[in-house]
Amino acid sequence: VTAYENATALIDLEGTPTQQLRGALFRVGDAWRLVEAPTVDSSGPKLATVFSVPTLSGAGPNSPRLSENTQQLLAQLEKLDQQAATASGTKLDRLTDQRVGVLEQLAKSAVDKGEKRQWSTQLADLLSATAQSSGYAGAVKKLTQLERSPAVKAAGADLPAHFRYKRIGAEYGVALAAKDADYAKAQADWLKKIEAFANAYPTSPDAADAMLQLGHMAGEVTGEEKVAERWYTRVAKEFPRTLAGKKAAGALTRLASVGKPLKLRGTTLDG
């Protein structure tokens, strides 16, 4: 399996060579699958963020709204992020521990509850992403501890569920990275866990993502179209105004369009 984050294609636009964003792609053998497409808003194209770790919007070392301590922590985090981008193995694990420590300090020192929530969310996302990209085993233990911590509960009533979902992803990543990995068993265990999560936390935003994954991996990939329809229908009905709900509705349309004419409508980048 090869993953491409924000792949680009060179196209001929009326005689002019042009690069076009394709989004996040998986390649398995000679087969390609689009995981997330780039989006567009008033400021232009936005990159896909399937594999990258999000950052707090508007926060940076030079932000005038931040305290001196927070600016120092952000500068430290930026430096660690840069080092982690080219690190691997035990060095990456060590840098991840340090980044986690800084994010915990940022969450603890934040006065605003919204900021506490954002830093806590980024902490969970970092741990899970690192486990899935490099097999960082320490992520599972740390996510388990934080899921049960009073600080995470205080930052948001639904955050423990987010930490649990990210822990499930981390466990899957660690299982796949093991030397004697049983990929079929690891995937089966992961699907069982995210199904249990979706049923235990049906109103969580992460439940929508879990159900999308079930529709795709347990349904479409295995040729179980009825299973895919069941999960996609649930997401579309229970999360109709979310991106996940719209993706599920689109997937249902796609499944129902096999062998039928497909009407397409849209606008160009300039409106």
Disulfide bonds with the S-S distance in Angstrom:
none
